[in-house]
């Protein structure tokens, strides 16, 4: 007669398996939970703009408080991803209706220009290799032109970053993000949202670090301001507000 008693080692293995499964985040956590936060930030940005257009001060204040809380949560998730060195995966947001397959745009719609290409300072090992756009956490970041995503990474000095290769071989980098909305290998259109700004990596405050490179790799950067101007996108001078 077969005994109904289980081997003690088998029982131990089953207990360990249950503990691991209980501790592991659900399938939706990598994209689901993060996606919820990203979507909430995007929705609140839109609501804030509507309230501002209607000069609804009460609604603006309510949305501002909600947006601040959502931004903090978004950045906390981003910091955890960078600390782990693993991206949570692309979050899918409702895209604006202004995308196009041709033409060029600025990487963010409204901004203050801060540190420019070639700037010096203790934050950089050599010289600043891009143009910084001072924007709040969660600001939609746009592909400046059509192309293909050749890198999505989390960790290191650039924090969460996306690199896009455009026709002709030039590449653009978008760094210190709080979330990405594209996957490596994906084709993107000019103006398409590819991420949300943040302050991950070697960053002293919320901003987008934008580079133009001759290759996808660090060390091949060129000044992005004249590069964009040649394509019909004037940015103005550092310290100037646009939007």
N, C-alpha and C positions, 0 to 999 in steps of 0.2 A: 504493500500500500504506500502511495507517494505521500511524503510528508508535506504539510501545508506551511511549514516554517520556512522563512526566507533566510538566505545566507546573510550574516551581519554585514559583510563587505558590500553586498548588493543594496542593502538598505541604506548604507552610508552614501553610496554613489547616487541613489535616487534622491536623497535629501539634498545633496550638493547641487544636483541638477535643478531642483525646484528653487533653491536659493538664487542660483545664477539667473534663471528665467525671470524670477520676481524682481531682481535688481536691474535687469537689462531694460533700457528704454524701449517703449513700443515702437513699431515700425513707423508710426506717424510722428515720432518725436524728432527724427532727423529733419524731416521736411514739414511735418504737420504742425507741431507746436511752434517752431520757428516761423512757419508760414503764417500762422494765426497772428503772431506779433507783428510781422512785417506788413501783413494786410491791414491790421488795425492802425499802424502808423501811417500807411498810405491813405487810408480812409480819413483819418483825422486831419492830415494835411489838406485834403480836398475840402473837408468841412470848414477848416480854418479859413481857406481862401473864400469860400462862399459867404461865411459870416463877415469877413472883412469887406467884401463887395457890397454887402447890405448894411454895413456899419452897425452890426448887431453886437454891441459891446458885451452884453451879458453872455451871449453864446460864445463869443471869442474867448472870454475868460474861462468858461467851462471847458471848451475844447483845448485851451492851452494847458490846463491842469491835467487833463486826460492824456494829452500828447506828451507832456513831460514824463509822466509815469510810463507810458508805452515806450518812449525812447530809452529810458533807463533799463527796461526789461530787454529791449532789443540789443543794447550794447552789452549787457551782462551775458546774454547768450553768445554774442560775438566773442567776447573775452574768453569764455569757456572753450569755444572752438579753437581759438588761437593757442590757448594754453595746452590743449590736447593735440595740436598740430593736425587737426582733421576738420575739413569743412562739413557742415551739416547737410549740404546739398542745395540745389537751386530751389528757391521759393518762387511760386508762380503768382504774379500779380496781374490785375487787369491793366493792360497797356494803354498808354494815351493814344488818341486817334491822329497824332501828328507825325507818325513814323513815315519814312519814305525810303525807297531803295536807292535814291540818288541824293546828292547834296551833302552838306556838312553842317553840324550844329555844335554849340558849346557843350561840354560834358555835364553841366548843370544849368538849369534855366535861370535861376536868380542867385547871385553870389556877391561876395566881396573877394577881390584878389588879394592874397597875402604873399607869402614867400615866393619869389620868382626864381627862374632858372639861373644857376650860377651863384646864388646867394651863399654867403659864408655863415658859419655859426657852429656852436659846440654840439648841436644836435646831429650834424652830418660829419662823416669821416673825412670827406673832401669838400666838395661843393654840392649845393642842392641841384638835383638832377631833373627837376620838373617844375611845374607851376601849381601852387596850392590855391584852392578855392575854399574860402571860409564859409561853411554851410552847416546848419544844425544836423545832428544825428538823425538818420532816417530819410534825408533828402534823396529823391530819386536821381540816380546817376545814369546818364545816357551814353550810348555808343556815339562817338562823334561822326562816324561814317559807317557805311556798310562793310561787313567783313565776316571773319570767322573767329570764334573764341579759341585761342591756342593755349591758354593757361587759366586755371582757377586754383588758387592755393591759399592756405591759411597757415600763418606762422612766420617768424622772422621779422625783420625790420619793417616790412611793408604790411604786416598784419594780413588781413583778408584782401586779396587782389584779383583782378581780372586783366588779362592781356588779350587784345584783339588784333589780328593781322588784317590789313586792308589791301585792296587792289593796288598793285605796284610794289608791295613788300613792306611798306611802313607799318609799324606796330604802335598801338597806344595802350598805356597801362593806367589802371584806375585802382588806387591803393588806399589803405586804412579804412576799408569798408566795414559796415556792420552786417551786411547780408548780400548774397549774390542771387540773381534771378535767371541765370543762364548756366548751362553746362559746357564743359570743354568739348570742342568739336561742333558746337551749334553755330549756325549762321545768324547774324543779326543785321538789322536795318539801321540806317541813320536815325537817331532819335529814340531808338528802342531802349527801355529801361533794362539795364544789365545788373544793377545793384542798388543798394542804399548806403549812403555815406555813414561814416562812423569815426572812431578814433582808436583803431586797433594798431598794434605794432608800435614802432618808434614814433609816437604821436603825443603832442602836448595838449591837444584839444581837438574838437570836432572839425574835420575838414576833409576835402578830397585832394589827394596827391595825384596829379595827372602828368604823365610822361608821353613823349613821342620818341620812338626808338627806331633804329635802322634794322634791328633784329628783335626777337622777343626777350633777349637777355639784358640784364642790368649791365651798364657800362657802355651802351650804344646810344645814349640819349642825345637828342638835339633840342634846341629851344622850341617849346611848343607854341609860343605866342606868334612868331612870324609864320610858323608852319600852318597854323589855323588861319591867319590873316590871308595867306596865299590862297586859301580855299574859301574865302569869303566870310570868315568868322572872326571879326575883330573883338578882342577881349577888353581893351582899355588898358589902364595902367594899374600896378599894384596899389591897393588902398581904395580903388574905385569900386563903386557898387553898380551892379548890373541886374536889371530885372524889374 
